[in-house]
């Protein structure tokens, strides 16, 4: 006698190795047919395994193609189906009498709801409709609509697909998943290198929130969700996330430009220490000289760079490598220019030490201000603003040279023809070397791969172009 309803000792989500195991457990009796049933009794079970091109699996709703006329080798329809065939007639009887149908999904189904291997019992469905239509291969087929019966255990979501890849990487929407499955989906994305944001408001979202890179909770959500979240939407509006992301990217862009200036200063200091700090020659710059130069070329500029609006790329393949590629050559070239100008003034021109040091700091400030143009001069309007700001900073240094109390405090010499000529020549030669090395105005504005529209936002299909952030995982379980 045919058994309808759930099998006695087989919970939803049980995986079976083959059809024989399904039969032995009383889940699906036929070893070949996809429909178990007759017109007289009704159909008690079906197997959804991607054998028909017209099948559509939406999880809680299945559009199932009936029995007959299909070539198992090519999975193409080669003949019309008969609505009176025993399997098709059995499903119609189940629809008319409201009988539950056990649904088994096989690994052959190319759907996010298919198991990674074997066959999985996915619970009870009801046949709610059927119809005749012409299939994609031009033959008549019978199709059935099955809807999952409510108040059943949720179907566990398999983490791997047929190719051993995370299902989360090829799925855009997943519904009716357990808290543990949410966590598994988020963890799969994280393990694949995505920067995952998880938005949740309930206790059942906590495992996934903890597994994500960025946990976002709603202000009206459960206390536990808010306690584990990195960010709480006080007003519960997702609209706050977009400007938050933009501000974060702006901070990253500005941080990378600021870091290049600071590391360039460190590379310059290391260069000078290695080449002249270990000799008996007087050091070209005093601490107060470094303070003046750093204020004009790094301190004041980076204060505004850190706060200024910015757009464009914000991610680099390697932050350390990108900064080092800029800072080490730039610091070395500037160091060589400063040292050459200083030694030429000190030995070739026999200028006093204070004048030679004035030449050195002048060359350093000119080259440091040029690096700001290299980093920031993008677009005509921005280039004009940056050029005016650089000119203002150069004017401040010129005022320091011309105002006696300030000049005496920084131990600088009053400008002379020899100082000015040597500083100009040293600066021009060093600028030429920087340009030859690729340090042209605006050249360093491209920090990495360009942003892609929609990247790292709030979908979770895992298709980020280079992976690092990230897709955002949905917290809905409905």
HELIX and SHEET records of a PDB file:
HELIX    1   1 UNK A   19  UNK A   24  1                                   6    
HELIX    2   2 UNK A   86  UNK A   97  1                                  12    
HELIX    3   3 UNK A  167  UNK A  170  5                                   4    
HELIX    4   4 UNK A  179  UNK A  191  1                                  13    
HELIX    5   5 UNK A  203  UNK A  205  5                                   3    
HELIX    6   6 UNK A  206  UNK A  211  1                                   6    
HELIX    7   7 UNK A  223  UNK A  228  1                                   6    
HELIX    8   8 UNK A  239  UNK A  272  1                                  34    
HELIX    9   9 UNK A  273  UNK A  277  3                                   5    
HELIX   10  10 UNK A  287  UNK A  294  1                                   8    
HELIX   11  11 UNK A  295  UNK A  299  3                                   5    
HELIX   12  12 UNK A  300  UNK A  305  1                                   6    
HELIX   13  13 UNK A  319  UNK A  343  1                                  25    
HELIX   14  14 UNK A  344  UNK A  348  3                                   5    
HELIX   15  15 UNK A  353  UNK A  376  1                                  24    
HELIX   16  16 UNK A  380  UNK A  402  1                                  23    
HELIX   17  17 UNK A  404  UNK A  409  1                                   6    
HELIX   18  18 UNK A  417  UNK A  436  1                                  20    
HELIX   19  19 UNK A  443  UNK A  445  5                                   3    
SHEET    1   A 5 UNK A  15  UNK A  16  0                                        
SHEET    2   A 5 UNK A 119  UNK A 134 -1                                        
SHEET    3   A 5 UNK A 100  UNK A 106 -1                                        
SHEET    4   A 5 UNK A  42  UNK A  48  1                                        
SHEET    5   A 5 UNK A  35  UNK A  38 -1                                        
SHEET    1   B 5 UNK A  15  UNK A  16  0                                        
SHEET    2   B 5 UNK A 119  UNK A 134 -1                                        
SHEET    3   B 5 UNK A 140  UNK A 148 -1                                        
SHEET    4   B 5 UNK A  61  UNK A  65 -1                                        
SHEET    5   B 5 UNK A  56  UNK A  57 -1                                        
SHEET    1   C 2 UNK A  70  UNK A  71  0                                        
SHEET    2   C 2 UNK A  76  UNK A  77 -1                                        
SHEET    1   D 4 UNK A 231  UNK A 233  0                                        
SHEET    2   D 4 UNK A 214  UNK A 218  1                                        
SHEET    3   D 4 UNK A 197  UNK A 200  1                                        
SHEET    4   D 4 UNK A 472  UNK A 473  1                                        
END                                                                             
